[in-house]
Amino acid sequence: MKFTAPALLWVLICVFLWTYVIEAPLRYVLFLLHLSPLLYLRDGMMVMIVVGFVIASAKKLRISPSTVPWLIVISVSSITAMAFSPTMNLWIMGLKIMLPLLVGFLCYRYCEARLWNTSPSITLMAMVALVGLGANYFFSFPWDNLNYSIGNIQIQGVYNWTMLEVLHRLNGFANGPQKIADQILIVGLYFFLKCRKSPAQFALWGVVLGALLLTTVKTLIVSWIIIGIASMIYSLKGLGRLAVRWSLVVPLLLTIALPVLSMKNQTGSFASEDVIQDPLYASMFARLGSTWPQGFKLILDQGSFIFGRGLGTMGGGQMYFEPDQFNPGDNLFLYLYGNVGILGTLVIPWIFWRIVRRSPERTFSDRYWLFFALSFFIIGITSHGIEDGFMAMFYGFLLGHLCRRSSSAERISESQTEPSVPALLLEKQ
């Protein structure tokens, strides 16, 4: 690999992604060495990349038009956070969470070729994730229930969750079942589409489904089943491909409609006690009856109807700096509305609009992001994935891909001369 700016970006991104693939043992080792804060060097790498783009843009007094919406959203949501947040620590956490998403968006163009050329790193990530999950099925790891403190803040290093206190949810080498499920879906989709028209495709689909079942993350299990059905429809070409693209409208509408319709329910319950006890429905009814309506109440009582509550003021940061008001959002629309206001939620219909206007059959990249966007909307119904750095990086890649002016133009190949760092932000995404 030539030591060029895009090569360096790809190395930094791969290191960042690897810290999530092996996050649990990494946290455990750093804890034993009393070096737990070193984990946050990965966030420092993201800051370094963003600063590099900013400096390159400032030198030429030019900026890519596709970055303007980012500047507006971050600026407005930051001002909103300063107005409504009880502590600036929430805003700092919001910026930290936003970094992988922003870096993925900025860097996609310069990493696209390496990402899709059957990257050895992606292959190894898939193997490690599956091995970790399989081993966790038979063995308990020493880092289970890892907790430690940094300063006066208590950190839950590894989440040890159960389903209704009965079924243990597996983490693998990640630090939570949601994160290992995200990783398996992302890399599983990569190889599933690579095996297109191959007898191995169905077997691979079954392997990924089995792995997701071990995580018990229901939304991703449903997402993967729908992806399998959609891929069969897509193979029909013509109307089949058009149907897959337009099918995104269903989870998109559910992502917005379900939390909005729940706003009037402030009772904390939604159904009979018998239904609540069913593990297949309990979490959904908890969201409809409590999480979502309480989330809107938090925003409207302590924020703005237009601008939300501000960057970092809803979600993971509250666990540490505002625990009495903690609300995870657990929905893409609600999470974006709370953190970046109505303006930020417009990215949801924008993604759909860009997907349906593109021709998904021209390249592997187009096919991958079509199915990834389908999963993105399905996951968004009961989660958001933005606080998982691994998933957020791929969300940023998706936005970077959709900002390209055409699906066939501006492709990067290994034979092309790669731009230097000062040129990175000067060209349009």
C-alpha positions as CSV (number, residue, x, y, z in Angstrom):
1,M,0.0,0.0,0.0
2,K,1.4,3.4,-1.1
3,F,1.7,5.9,1.8
4,T,-0.8,8.4,0.4
5,A,-3.5,10.5,2.2
6,P,-6.3,8.1,1.3
7,A,-4.1,5.1,2.4
8,L,-3.5,6.8,5.8
9,L,-7.2,7.6,6.2
10,W,-8.1,3.9,5.5
11,V,-5.6,2.7,8.1
12,L,-7.0,5.1,10.7
13,I,-10.5,4.0,10.0
14,C,-9.6,0.3,10.1
15,V,-7.9,0.8,13.5
16,F,-11.0,2.6,14.7
17,L,-13.3,-0.2,13.5
18,W,-11.1,-2.8,15.1
19,T,-11.4,-1.2,18.5
20,Y,-15.1,-2.0,18.3
21,V,-14.7,-5.5,17.0
22,I,-12.5,-6.5,20.0
23,E,-13.8,-3.8,22.4
24,A,-14.6,-6.0,25.4
25,P,-11.1,-7.7,25.7
26,L,-9.5,-4.4,24.8
27,R,-11.3,-2.7,27.6
28,Y,-10.4,-5.6,30.0
29,V,-6.7,-5.5,29.2
30,L,-6.5,-1.7,29.5
31,F,-8.4,-2.0,32.8
32,L,-5.9,-4.5,34.2
33,L,-3.0,-2.2,33.1
34,H,-4.7,0.8,34.7
35,L,-4.8,2.5,31.3
36,S,-8.5,2.6,30.6
37,P,-8.5,6.2,29.3
38,L,-6.3,5.1,26.4
39,L,-9.3,3.6,24.7
40,Y,-10.4,7.1,23.9
41,L,-7.4,7.6,21.6
42,R,-9.7,6.3,18.9
43,D,-11.8,9.4,19.3
44,G,-8.6,11.4,19.0
45,M,-8.0,9.8,15.6
46,M,-11.4,10.9,14.5
47,V,-10.7,14.5,15.7
48,M,-7.4,14.5,13.9
49,I,-9.1,13.5,10.6
50,V,-11.8,16.2,10.9
51,V,-9.2,18.8,11.8
52,G,-7.2,17.8,8.8
53,F,-10.2,18.4,6.5
54,V,-10.9,21.7,8.2
55,I,-7.3,23.0,7.8
56,A,-7.2,21.9,4.1
57,S,-10.5,23.7,3.4
58,A,-9.4,26.9,5.3
59,K,-6.1,27.1,3.3
60,K,-8.0,27.4,0.1
61,L,-11.0,29.3,1.5
62,R,-13.2,26.8,-0.2
63,I,-15.5,24.1,1.1
64,S,-17.4,21.3,-0.4
65,P,-21.1,22.1,-0.8
66,S,-22.1,18.8,0.6
67,T,-20.5,19.7,4.0
68,V,-22.6,22.8,4.4
69,P,-25.6,21.0,5.8
70,W,-23.3,19.4,8.4
71,L,-22.0,22.8,9.4
72,I,-25.5,24.2,9.8
73,V,-26.8,21.2,11.8
74,I,-23.8,21.0,14.1
75,S,-23.8,24.8,14.7
76,V,-27.6,25.0,15.4
77,S,-27.7,21.9,17.6
78,S,-24.6,23.1,19.5
79,I,-26.2,26.5,20.2
80,T,-29.4,24.7,21.2
81,A,-27.5,22.5,23.6
82,M,-25.9,25.5,25.2
83,A,-29.3,27.0,25.8
84,F,-31.0,23.9,27.2
85,S,-28.4,21.5,28.5
86,P,-27.8,21.5,32.2
87,T,-24.1,20.7,31.6
88,M,-21.7,21.2,28.7
89,N,-20.5,17.6,29.3
90,L,-23.6,16.5,27.4
91,W,-22.6,18.6,24.4
92,I,-19.1,17.3,24.4
93,M,-20.5,13.7,24.5
94,G,-22.7,14.7,21.5
95,L,-19.7,15.8,19.5
96,K,-17.9,12.6,20.4
97,I,-20.9,10.5,19.2
98,M,-21.1,12.5,16.0
99,L,-17.4,12.1,15.0
100,P,-17.6,8.6,13.4
101,L,-20.6,9.6,11.4
102,L,-18.9,12.8,10.2
103,V,-15.6,11.0,9.4
104,G,-17.4,8.3,7.5
105,F,-19.1,10.9,5.4
106,L,-15.9,12.9,4.7
107,C,-13.7,9.9,4.0
108,Y,-16.0,7.6,2.0
109,R,-14.8,8.9,-1.4
110,Y,-11.2,8.2,-0.6
111,C,-11.8,4.8,1.0
112,E,-14.4,3.5,-1.4
113,A,-12.1,1.4,-3.5
114,R,-10.4,-0.3,-0.6
115,L,-13.7,-0.9,1.1
116,W,-15.2,-2.8,-1.8
117,N,-12.1,-4.7,-3.1
118,T,-12.7,-7.6,-0.7
119,S,-10.6,-5.9,2.0
120,P,-8.6,-8.4,4.1
121,S,-9.4,-6.3,7.1
122,I,-13.2,-6.6,6.5
123,T,-12.8,-10.4,6.0
124,L,-10.8,-10.7,9.3
125,M,-13.4,-8.6,11.1
126,A,-16.1,-11.0,10.0
127,M,-14.1,-14.0,11.2
128,V,-13.2,-12.5,14.6
129,A,-16.8,-11.4,15.2
130,L,-18.2,-14.9,14.5
131,V,-15.5,-16.7,16.5
132,G,-16.1,-14.4,19.5
133,L,-19.9,-14.9,19.3
134,G,-19.5,-18.7,18.9
135,A,-17.1,-18.9,21.8
136,N,-19.3,-16.9,24.0
137,Y,-22.1,-19.4,23.4
138,F,-20.1,-22.1,25.2
139,F,-17.9,-20.0,27.6
140,S,-18.1,-17.0,29.8
141,F,-15.4,-14.4,29.3
142,P,-13.4,-12.9,32.2
143,W,-14.5,-9.4,31.1
144,D,-18.3,-10.1,31.6
145,N,-19.8,-7.4,33.9
146,L,-16.7,-5.3,33.6
147,N,-17.2,-1.9,35.4
148,Y,-14.6,0.7,36.3
149,S,-14.3,4.4,37.1
150,I,-12.6,7.2,35.2
151,G,-12.4,10.1,37.6
152,N,-15.7,10.2,39.4
153,I,-17.6,8.7,36.4
154,Q,-18.6,5.0,36.6
155,I,-18.2,3.3,33.3
156,Q,-20.0,0.1,32.3
157,G,-17.3,-1.5,30.2
158,V,-19.2,-4.5,29.1
159,Y,-23.0,-4.8,29.0
160,N,-24.2,-8.2,30.4
161,W,-27.9,-8.2,29.4
162,T,-30.6,-10.8,29.7
163,M,-34.0,-11.0,28.0
164,L,-36.6,-10.8,30.8
165,E,-34.0,-12.1,33.3
166,V,-34.1,-15.5,31.6
167,L,-32.1,-15.6,28.3
168,H,-28.5,-14.5,28.5
169,R,-27.7,-12.2,25.5
170,L,-24.3,-12.8,24.0
171,N,-21.7,-10.1,23.3
172,G,-18.8,-12.0,21.6
173,F,-15.8,-9.7,21.7
174,A,-17.9,-6.6,21.5
175,N,-19.1,-4.9,24.6
176,G,-22.8,-5.4,24.1
177,P,-25.2,-7.6,22.1
178,Q,-26.4,-4.7,19.9
179,K,-22.9,-3.9,18.8
180,I,-21.9,-7.5,17.9
181,A,-25.2,-7.7,16.0
182,D,-24.4,-4.5,14.1
183,Q,-21.0,-5.8,13.1
184,I,-22.4,-9.2,11.9
185,L,-25.1,-7.5,9.8
186,I,-22.7,-5.0,8.2
187,V,-20.0,-7.5,7.2
188,G,-22.5,-10.3,6.6
189,L,-24.3,-8.1,4.1
190,Y,-21.0,-7.4,2.4
191,F,-20.2,-11.1,1.8
192,F,-23.9,-12.0,1.1
193,L,-24.0,-9.6,-1.8
194,K,-20.5,-10.6,-3.0
195,C,-21.8,-14.2,-3.3
196,R,-24.7,-13.0,-5.5
197,K,-25.9,-15.8,-7.9
198,S,-23.7,-18.3,-6.1
199,P,-25.1,-21.5,-4.3
200,A,-23.1,-20.3,-1.3
201,Q,-25.3,-17.2,-0.9
202,F,-28.2,-19.0,0.8
203,A,-25.8,-20.9,3.1
204,L,-24.1,-17.6,4.1
205,W,-27.5,-16.0,4.7
206,G,-28.3,-18.9,7.1
207,V,-25.0,-18.5,8.9
208,V,-25.6,-14.8,9.5
209,L,-29.1,-15.4,10.6
210,G,-27.9,-18.0,13.1
211,A,-25.4,-15.6,14.5
212,L,-28.0,-12.8,14.9
213,L,-30.3,-15.2,16.6
214,L,-27.6,-15.8,19.2
215,T,-27.5,-12.1,19.9
216,T,-31.3,-12.0,20.4
217,V,-31.4,-8.5,18.9
218,K,-34.8,-8.8,17.4
219,T,-34.7,-5.7,15.1
220,L,-31.6,-6.9,13.3
221,I,-33.0,-10.5,13.0
222,V,-36.1,-9.1,11.3
223,S,-33.9,-6.8,9.2
224,W,-31.8,-9.7,8.0
225,I,-34.8,-11.9,7.1
226,I,-36.3,-9.0,5.1
227,I,-33.0,-8.5,3.4
228,G,-33.1,-12.2,2.3
229,I,-36.6,-11.8,0.9
230,A,-35.7,-8.4,-0.8
231,S,-32.6,-10.0,-2.5
232,M,-34.8,-12.6,-4.1
233,I,-37.2,-9.9,-5.4
234,Y,-34.2,-7.8,-6.5
235,S,-32.9,-10.7,-8.6
236,L,-36.0,-10.5,-10.8
237,K,-34.6,-7.2,-12.2
238,G,-36.9,-4.6,-13.7
239,L,-39.9,-4.2,-11.5
240,G,-38.3,-6.3,-8.8
241,R,-35.5,-3.8,-8.4
242,L,-37.9,-0.9,-8.5
243,A,-40.0,-2.6,-5.8
244,V,-37.0,-3.1,-3.5
245,R,-36.1,0.6,-3.7
246,W,-39.7,1.7,-3.0
247,S,-40.1,-0.8,-0.2
248,L,-37.9,1.5,1.9
249,V,-41.0,3.7,2.3
250,V,-42.6,1.2,4.7
251,P,-40.0,1.2,7.5
252,L,-39.4,4.9,6.9
253,L,-43.1,5.7,7.7
254,L,-43.0,3.3,10.7
255,T,-39.9,5.0,12.0
256,I,-41.6,8.4,12.0
257,A,-45.3,7.4,12.7
258,L,-44.9,5.0,15.7
259,P,-43.1,7.4,18.1
260,V,-45.3,10.3,17.0
261,L,-48.5,8.4,17.6
262,S,-47.2,7.3,21.0
263,M,-46.9,10.9,22.2
264,K,-50.4,11.0,23.8
265,N,-49.6,7.9,25.9
266,Q,-48.1,9.1,29.1
267,T,-49.4,6.3,31.4
268,G,-46.2,4.2,31.1
269,S,-48.2,1.2,29.8
270,F,-49.6,0.2,26.5
271,A,-51.1,-3.3,26.7
272,S,-52.3,-6.0,29.0
273,E,-49.9,-7.5,31.5
274,D,-49.9,-10.8,29.7
275,V,-48.6,-9.2,26.5
276,I,-46.0,-7.2,28.3
277,Q,-44.6,-10.5,29.7
278,D,-44.0,-11.9,26.2
279,P,-40.4,-11.4,25.3
280,L,-41.2,-10.9,21.7
281,Y,-43.3,-7.8,22.4
282,A,-42.2,-6.5,25.8
283,S,-39.5,-4.1,24.6
284,M,-41.8,-2.7,21.8
285,F,-44.6,-2.0,24.2
286,A,-42.2,-0.4,26.7
287,R,-41.2,2.0,23.9
288,L,-44.7,2.8,22.9
289,G,-45.9,3.2,26.5
290,S,-42.9,4.9,28.1
291,T,-39.7,5.6,26.3
292,W,-41.0,7.4,23.2
293,P,-43.7,9.5,24.9
294,Q,-41.4,10.4,27.7
295,G,-38.7,11.3,25.2
296,F,-41.1,13.8,23.4
297,K,-42.1,15.2,26.8
298,L,-38.4,15.7,27.7
299,I,-37.8,17.6,24.5
300,L,-40.9,19.7,24.6
301,D,-40.7,20.6,28.3
302,Q,-37.0,21.2,28.4
303,G,-36.1,22.1,24.8
304,S,-37.6,23.6,21.7
305,F,-40.3,22.2,19.3
306,I,-38.2,23.3,16.3
307,F,-34.6,22.8,17.5
308,G,-35.0,19.9,19.9
309,R,-33.0,19.9,23.0
310,G,-29.5,20.2,21.5
311,L,-26.5,18.0,20.6
312,G,-25.9,15.3,23.1
313,T,-28.9,16.0,25.3
314,M,-30.7,12.7,24.5
315,G,-29.1,9.3,24.7
316,G,-25.9,7.8,26.1
317,G,-24.4,11.0,27.4
318,Q,-27.3,11.3,29.9
319,M,-26.3,8.1,31.6
320,Y,-23.3,9.8,32.9
321,F,-24.2,13.5,33.2
322,E,-28.0,13.6,33.5
323,P,-29.1,10.2,34.8
324,D,-32.4,11.4,36.3
325,Q,-33.6,12.5,32.9
326,F,-32.0,9.6,30.9
327,N,-33.9,8.6,27.7
328,P,-32.2,6.4,25.1
329,G,-34.5,7.6,22.3
330,D,-34.7,4.0,20.9
331,N,-35.9,5.4,17.5
332,L,-34.0,7.1,14.7
333,F,-36.5,9.9,14.3
334,L,-36.9,10.6,18.0
335,Y,-33.1,10.5,18.6
336,L,-32.4,12.9,15.8
337,Y,-35.3,15.2,16.8
338,G,-34.0,15.4,20.4
339,N,-30.4,16.0,19.4
340,V,-30.5,18.1,16.2
341,G,-34.1,19.2,15.9
342,I,-36.5,19.0,13.0
343,L,-33.8,20.1,10.6
344,G,-31.7,17.0,11.4
345,T,-34.7,14.6,10.9
346,L,-34.9,15.7,7.3
347,V,-32.0,13.3,6.6
348,I,-34.5,10.4,6.9
349,P,-36.7,11.3,3.8
350,W,-33.5,12.6,2.0
351,I,-31.9,9.2,2.2
352,F,-35.1,7.6,0.8
353,W,-35.3,10.3,-2.0
354,R,-31.7,9.7,-3.0
355,I,-32.1,5.9,-3.0
356,V,-35.2,5.9,-5.2
357,R,-33.6,8.3,-7.7
358,R,-30.5,6.2,-8.2
359,S,-30.0,3.1,-10.4
360,P,-28.9,0.4,-7.9
361,E,-27.9,-2.2,-10.4
362,R,-24.8,-0.5,-11.9
363,T,-22.2,-1.3,-9.2
364,F,-21.7,-3.5,-6.2
365,S,-21.4,-0.3,-4.1
366,D,-24.9,0.8,-5.2
367,R,-26.3,-2.6,-4.4
368,Y,-24.7,-2.7,-1.0
369,W,-26.0,0.7,0.1
370,L,-29.5,0.0,-1.2
371,F,-29.8,-3.0,1.1
372,F,-27.9,-1.3,3.9
373,A,-30.4,1.6,3.6
374,L,-33.2,-0.9,3.9
375,S,-31.7,-2.2,7.1
376,F,-31.0,1.3,8.3
377,F,-34.7,2.2,8.2
378,I,-35.8,-1.1,9.8
379,I,-33.3,-0.7,12.6
380,G,-34.4,2.9,13.0
381,I,-37.9,1.8,14.1
382,T,-36.7,0.7,17.5
383,S,-33.1,1.9,17.7
384,H,-30.8,4.3,15.9
385,G,-27.2,2.8,16.0
386,I,-25.6,6.2,16.0
387,E,-24.0,5.7,19.4
388,D,-22.2,2.6,18.1
389,G,-19.1,3.9,16.4
390,F,-18.9,0.9,14.1
391,M,-22.4,1.4,12.8
392,A,-22.1,5.2,12.8
393,M,-19.1,5.0,10.5
394,F,-21.1,3.0,8.0
395,Y,-24.0,5.4,8.3
396,G,-21.5,8.1,7.4
397,F,-20.3,6.0,4.4
398,L,-23.9,5.7,3.3
399,L,-24.4,9.5,3.4
400,G,-21.1,10.0,1.5
401,H,-22.2,7.5,-1.2
402,L,-25.6,9.2,-1.6
403,C,-23.9,12.6,-2.0
404,R,-22.1,11.5,-5.1
405,R,-23.6,13.1,-8.2
406,S,-24.0,9.8,-10.0
407,S,-23.6,6.1,-9.4
408,S,-21.1,5.7,-12.1
409,A,-19.1,9.0,-12.1
410,E,-16.2,9.9,-9.9
411,R,-15.3,6.3,-9.1
412,I,-11.9,5.8,-7.4
413,S,-9.7,3.0,-8.7
414,E,-6.4,1.8,-7.3
415,S,-4.8,2.8,-10.6
416,Q,-5.8,6.4,-10.3
417,T,-3.6,9.0,-8.7
418,E,-4.8,9.5,-5.1
419,P,-5.2,13.1,-3.9
420,S,-3.0,14.7,-1.2
421,V,-4.5,15.7,2.1
422,P,-4.9,19.4,1.1
423,A,-7.1,18.3,-1.8
424,L,-9.4,16.1,0.2
425,L,-12.1,18.6,1.2
426,L,-11.7,20.8,-1.9
427,E,-13.4,18.4,-4.2
428,K,-17.1,17.7,-4.1
429,Q,-18.3,14.6,-2.4
